Amino acid sequence: MNWFVKRNIFQTAGLLVFYSLIFVSAGTIHYWQGWLFCLTFTAATLAIGVYLINYDRPLLERRMRFGPLQESRPIERILMTITLLAFIALLIVAGLDHRFGWSRVPPAIVVIANLLMAAGFALTLIVLRANSYAASTITVERGQHVISTGPYSYVRHPMYTGALFMIAAMPIALGSWWGLVPIAVAMPALIARIFDEERALSTELPGYVEYCRVVPYRLLPHVW
């Protein structure tokens, strides 16, 4: 069994564990928001995986190396740990919210939130098509160059823009307003990661400083 197959099995098992957190904390499988969330998340990640298997296998392998232990710098390990814990807390809080009825999110809003999640994944796919070096960790590959076309002509970190849509929509897709609290805790870690990534790229990637002058916005055009 090669590394790719082992990693794929490991990540699939991890995803199932995350899904189980939703229903265990909810105390029931009768949680249609949870099932719709799992369906949307699985379909979107599967679509991206199928695309990368067929069109950019090296990028898929780089994307599969993610998580705190895959980061090379201590600060990134800390930031990724905070982000992972916030994601786990989101799922647990949303499940508890469903169990105890803390929130009342209209079904239409839940559906819209799932569509926003899907839109975030779609933006991620657009970014991956534009940038074959978009690894899950902050690293500069041999032969890598600055990408300034497609979504990168509008913001410097379009992958994080897509992630912002996804993570902001996730608790609402699960029918929970209280699930936004862990997201608020994770936001400073995301911002710190962006600043750290820019420092690394400015030092290690030729032309990145000039690119930052041309594209001044990090996440949202005309905002930040």
Beta strands, then each sheet from edge to edge (+ up, - down):
end
